[in-house]
Amino acid sequence: MKTIKRVSLSEQVVNSVIQYIQENDLHPGDQLPTENEFSSLFGVSRTSVREAIKALGINGVLTSVPGKGTFLRRQQRACARD
């Protein structure tokens, strides 16, 4: 019997952010919605959004500029997970 993989909420938010980028045809340098806007859009806490944005930053997908916002990096290296 195959075990069921549990996906954390922040991983689900990562996938949702990537899907948002693709569906809205965002390009490198484009600004993403704020943490509060994503929180409302996805129906999750700001903490979950912040964790997802941090993970995408570590993976080179996003960059956050304090006081300016979060932007799509020049080279997008991640894709949606199954």
C-alpha positions in Angstrom: 0.0 0.0 0.0 1.3 3.4 -0.9 1.7 6.0 1.8 -0.1 9.4 1.4 2.2 12.4 1.4 1.1 15.2 3.6 1.7 18.6 2.0 2.1 21.5 4.4 0.1 24.6 4.1 3.1 26.7 3.2 3.9 24.3 0.3 0.3 24.6 -0.9 0.8 28.4 -0.8 4.0 28.1 -2.8 2.1 26.2 -5.5 -0.7 28.8 -5.4 1.8 31.7 -5.8 3.5 29.9 -8.8 0.0 29.3 -10.3 -0.9 32.9 -9.7 2.3 34.0 -11.6 1.5 31.7 -14.5 -2.2 32.6 -14.7 -1.5 36.4 -14.6 1.4 36.1 -17.1 3.8 37.9 -14.9 7.3 38.6 -16.2 10.6 39.0 -14.5 10.7 42.3 -12.6 6.9 42.4 -12.2 5.6 43.1 -8.7 3.4 40.6 -6.9 0.5 41.3 -4.5 1.3 42.1 -0.9 1.3 39.4 1.8 -2.1 40.7 3.0 -3.5 40.5 -0.5 -2.3 37.0 -1.0 -3.6 36.1 2.4 -7.1 37.2 1.5 -6.9 35.7 -2.0 -5.8 32.3 -0.8 -7.8 32.3 2.5 -4.7 31.6 4.6 -2.7 33.4 7.3 -0.1 36.0 6.5 2.4 33.8 8.2 1.8 31.0 5.7 2.2 33.5 2.8 5.4 34.9 4.3 6.9 31.4 4.6 6.0 30.6 1.0 7.5 33.9 -0.2 10.7 33.1 1.8 10.9 29.6 0.2 10.4 31.0 -3.3 13.1 33.6 -2.5 15.5 30.9 -1.4 14.8 29.0 -4.6 15.5 32.1 -6.7 12.0 32.7 -8.0 11.2 35.9 -6.0 13.0 38.7 -4.5 11.7 40.9 -1.7 12.8 44.5 -1.3 11.9 46.0 2.1 9.5 49.0 1.7 9.0 48.2 -2.0 7.5 44.8 -2.4 8.0 41.3 -3.8 9.1 40.9 -7.4 9.5 38.1 -9.8 13.3 37.5 -10.3 15.0 37.7 -13.7 15.4 33.9 -14.0 12.5 31.8 -12.8 13.8 28.4 -11.8 10.8 26.8 -10.1 7.7 25.1 -11.4 4.5 24.0 -9.7 4.8 20.8 -7.7 2.4 17.9 -8.1 
